[in-house]
Amino acid sequence: MTYRETIDYLFGIRLFGLKLGLETMRELLRRMDEPQRALKFIHIAGTNGKGSVAAMCHAVLSTAGYRTGLYTSPHLVSFCERFQINQQPIAPADVVRLVERLRPLTDQVGALPEFRQPTFFEVVTALALGYFREQRVEIAVWETGLGGRLDATNVVTPLVSVITALGIEHTQYLGPTLADITREKCGIIKPGVPVVSAPQADEVLAIIRQTCAERGCPLTIVAPPWPDDELPLLGAHQKVNCAVALAALRATGWPITDDQLRQGLQRTQWPGRFQVVGRVVLDGAHNPPAAELLAANLRDRYPGTPLLLILGVLKDKDYAQMCRILAPLAARVICVPVKSERTCAPQDVAPYFPSATVGPDVATALAQRRPDEVAVVTGSLFLVGEALRELGVLPAETERELVLQ
């Protein structure tokens, strides 16, 4: 297969949808000779901040000289972003080779009556484990996809389990209440393994504490802030994420000097999260808590500056509340579609603003910026990926990669 054909194959798997549960994933890994058993992990779950925490841990461990893997999702522009070793994405040729090796195994598992065809995320997670084992990674920073308990990543026993800020999300899968969601996220907590948590609402902390007590896990709840001049990522909320990352690194017990911590944090790369490119802000906020953080950061960084809000959202998100949060900040609003079959029609989003217009895509909206404005592209990581490609910040091998999320 070529790289384009490989992406098309993965896109085809993705169209079969999402299925939670670990039985099929475990059978696939058994046929791969259990790659997860050869690796050590920092396992991270949460609603907001888990990617930033993962990126910081990855950068610090890499700076400290450890051969460090990073597995995150979704990607912004290139599928290769999902798998990194010491801040270098996997090569497209390696993606092709590993998928060709996995494909017959997934077919074998899917043919068994007691299992089902592996999903896109299960195949991609298995690919990450196979790649990291092959490359002799010493430690993998391991971000959950959706939830925790039944997420395909939850086949590992980590050095530390990390829970970032929790909020209401994916209620159709994780349950309707914050308590339901917390219990699902706590599914990554393993007996005797240290746990690090961001500050949480009281009801969330009560469930985390109870879970840790039942499973004999030492619990650290971080107390930010970290000094501003050390933060690699913009936004006041990154103080909390940085504190979580540092506590997670300490909980591993691996030697890291203060200089390595500082240098690693400064080398952190995490595009699309309050990323400033000239007079454009790109932020993948796609739920109300993230929209609140974005709004606070915009007020702090751009007081008195006219903001052009370029907004594209997915129809399964709470975009009505997001719009209410962001509306007071925007001098102008252009609603655009997202390159996803889950996109919300911009005509359905525009009425949430006093005088929003509708555009055909993010490129057209960016072209309508006025000299005195700062454009804010937000609402979906899909949309941020489109904007990064349009601005020439990140490349993509194929157009389909932009919707392979």
N, C-alpha and C positions, 0 to 999 in steps of 0.2 A: 504493500500500500504506500501511497504518497502521504505526506502530511495532510493535504487537503482531504484525501479519501478517509484518513483516520478521523479527522474532525467530523466529517459527514457521518461516519459510522457511529461515533459517540453521540452525535446529535440525534440519530435515529433511536438509540437506546433511551435517550432523555425523553422522547415523545411518549414512552410507555408510562411515564409518571413516577410519583414518589410512593414508596411503600416502606413503612417502618418495621423494624424487627431485625434480629441478629442471626437467626438460624441460617439463612442463605449466605450471609456474609461469612459466617464461621466455616461453612462447608467450602466456600471458594478459597479461603485462606488455608484450609486443610490441604487442598489440592496444590497449593503453592508452597507447601512445607512450612507453614506457620511463620511467615517473615516477621510478624510482630514480636515474636519471642526473642529475636536477635537484637532488638532495639530498646532504647530507653526513651521515655516521653515526659513532656510537660503537657497535660491535657487541659484544654481551656474551653469552657462553655459560658454562655451569657447572652443577653439581649443586645446590649451595646458595649463596645469597647474591646471585645475579645480579639478582633483583628489587630488593633493597635497594641494590645498587650503582647500578642504573639510576635508582632514585628519587633518590639523592643527586646523581648527575650532572645529572639533569633540574632539580633544585631550584637547584643552584649556577649552571648555565648560564642559567636563567631569571632569577635574581637579578642576574647579570652583564649583563642587558639583551639577551640573544640570544633570538630567537624559536625556542623549543625544543620539539620534539615528543618524546613518550614513547610507545613501543609495547611493551606487556607482555601476558603471559597466564599463567594464566587470570585472569578477573575474579573478584571476590568476590561481588558482589551485582548490579551493573548492568553490562551489556555495554559501556556507554559508557566504563567505567573503562579499557578497553584502549587508548584513543586520547586522549591529552592534549596540549594545547599550553599551555605556561607554567602548568602545574598546574590547568588547566581541562579537564574531560572534554568529549568531543564531544557536541553536542546530539542528542537522539533524532531530530529532523527531518533532521539531516545524515546520520545513519545510513540513514534511509529513502531519501533522495535518492541517496546513493552506491551503495547496494545496487541500487536500480532501474537505475542507470547500468551497474553491473557485470553484472547478471543476463544480458542478451543476449550479452555477451562470453564469459561462462563457458559458456553453452549452445553458442556457436559452437566453442569449443575442445573441449568434450566430444563434439561431433559428428564431430570429425576422427579418422580411424582411427589415426593415428600418436600421438595423445595420449589422455588419459582425462578424465573429468569432474573438474574441480578440486575438491579437498577443502575442508572447512570452513576449515581453517587457511590454506590457500592463498588462498581468497576473502577472508578477514579480513585477511591480510597485504597483499594487493593493495589492499584498501579503505584500509588505513593509508597505503600509499604514495601513492595517489591523493589522499587527504585532505591529507597533509602537503605535497604539491606544490601543490595548489590554494590552501592557506593560506600559501604562501611561507615555510615553515619553513626556518630557516637551518641547523639541525643537529637530527638525530633520534637519540635514545637508543633503541637497537634491540635488544631482548631476543630471543634464540632461543626457539623453542618446545621442540623435542625434539632433542637431539644438536647437530649443527652442520653437518657436511659436506653432508648431504642435506636439511637443514631449509629450509622455504620462505623463511625470512629470509635465507638465504645467497646472495642474488642481488645483494648490494651490495659495493662496495669501500669500506671505512670509512677514517676518519682513524686509528683505533686499534682493534685487536681485543683483547678483554678475556676472560680465563678466570678465573672464580671457583673456589671450592673444589670439587674433583671427588671423586666417590665412586661406588659401585655403584648404578646406576639403569637402568630401561628396558632390561634385558638382552635382552629379546626382539627389540629393534630395534637396539641399539647394540653387542651382543656380550656374552659372559659374563664377561669379565675387566676389571679396571680399565685395563689397557693398551688393550684394544679401545675402551673408552669414551673414553679420553683421545685416541686417534687420531681418533675421530669428532668430538669437540669441537674438536680442532685443525684441523678442516676449515674453520673461519672465518678462519684465518690466511691472509692474501693476500700475494703477493710484495712485499717492500719496505715493508710497512705495520707500524708499531710494534706490539708486543704487550706487554700488562701481565698478569701472573698473580699470583694469591694464592699464599701459601706452599702447597706441595703435598708429597705423598709423593715419595720419591726416584725411584720408577719413573715417576711422572707427570711430574716435572720433566725427567727424561732425555728423554722423548718430546717435550715442549714445546721443550726446547733444540734437539733434533735438527731438529724441524720448522722452527724459526726460522732455524737455520743453513742448511738446504736452500733456504729461500725468501728469504734475505737480509733478515731482519726483526730490528731491534733489540729486545731483550727486557729488560723490567723485572720483577723479582720483588720484591714489596713487603715492607717491613719495618715492621710496626706496632709499638707502638700509636700511635693518635691520642689527644690528651688527653680524658679522660672528659667534661669540662665542655663540649666541643664536639659531642659525639655526640647526634644527634637521635633515634636509635632505641635502645631498651632492649636490654641483653644484651651480655656481654663480646665475643661473636663479631663484633659490629658494629664493633669497633675495626679488625678486618681488612678488613671490607667498606668502611669509610670510607677506609682507606689505599689500597685498590684504586681506589676512585672518584677520589681525589685524584691518584693516579698516572696514571689514564686521562685526566683533564682536562688535566694537564700535557703528556701525550703528544700531545694535539691541536695544541698550540702556540698555542691561542687565548688572548688576554689575559684574565686573571682576577686581580683583586686579592685580597690576604689578607682584607680586610673582606668582599668578595663571597663568598669561600669560607666564612667563618664564618657570615655571614648566611644563605647558601644552605643550609648544612648544618642550621641551626636550623629552616629552613622545610620540611625534608624530610617528606613524608607517605607512609607506606607501611603501611596498615592490615593487621591480621591476622598480623603478625610480632611476637610477644611484645608484643602490644598490651594494655594494662591499662585496663579499663572498670569503675570501681568496684572490686568484689571478684571480678571475672572477668578471667582471662587468656585471650587468644585467640591461638593460634599454629598456623600451618598446617603444622607439621612432619609430613612424610609419608614419611620414610625414616629409617633408623637414625642416620646422622650428624646429621640435624636433630633427632632425638629426644635424642641425647646433648647437643647444645647447649641444648635446652629444659630438660633435667634439670639441667644445670649452672646455668642462669639461675634456675630455681625454687629450688634449694638456696641460691643466693646471696641472692635477694630475699625469700624467705619461710621462713627457718629457724624450725622449731618451729611453723609454722602448719599446721593440718589442711588437706589439699588434696583437693577432690572432682574426680576426673579424669572428664571427659565425653569419651568416645573414640568416634570413627567413622572407619573406614578403608575404602580401596578394596581389592578382592580381589587386584589385581595388584601390590600393594606388599608389602614384607617386614614385614608387621605383627607377625609372631611376635617378631622381634628388637626391634621398637619397644616391644612390650608388656613384654618382659624389662627393657628400659632404664627404662621409666616406672613399673613396678609398685612398686619400693621406695619411691617418693615419695608414693604415694596412700594417704590414710586410707580413702577410699571410691572405688569405680569404678562408673560407669554406662556401659554400652556401647549405642550407638544406631546406627541405619542412617544412611547418607548419601543425599541426594537425587541419586542417579546409578544408572544401570543397572549400573555396575561396583561397587556397594557390596558390602562383605562383610557377611554376616548377623551381627548383634551376638551371636547365640547361638554363633557360631564363634569370636568374639574373647574372650568372657567367660571361657572356661576357662583363659586365660593368666594370670588373676589369682586370688588365693586366694578372694575372696568378692565377685566383681563381680555386679551386677544388670544387667538388660536393660530399656531404655526404648524407647518408640515413636518418639521424636524428640528433638531438642536442646531444644526449648521445654519439654517435660515434664521433662527432666533438670534444666534451669536452675531450674525451679520447686521442685525438691527440695533446693536449697541450704540449709544450716543457717547461722545467724548467725555462727558462729565460723569458717566455712570460706571458703577461696578456691577458686572453681571454675576449672578449667583445661580449656578446650575445644580439642581438638587431634586430629590424625590425618589431616586432610584440609583443603585450602583450601575445598572444597565445604562442609564442616561449619562452618568458621569463617564463611563467607558467610551460612549459615543463622542462626548465632548473632548476627552483626552486624545482620541484619535484625530478628531477634526482640528484640534490645536497643534497637532504634531508632536505631542509629548510622549505618547506611547504608540508603538506600531502594532499592527495585527497582520498575521500571515493571510488570513482568509476573512471574508465578510461574515461568515457563519459563526466565527468565534465570538462575535459581539452578542449573539443571542444564545450561545451555548453556556447558560448560567446554571 
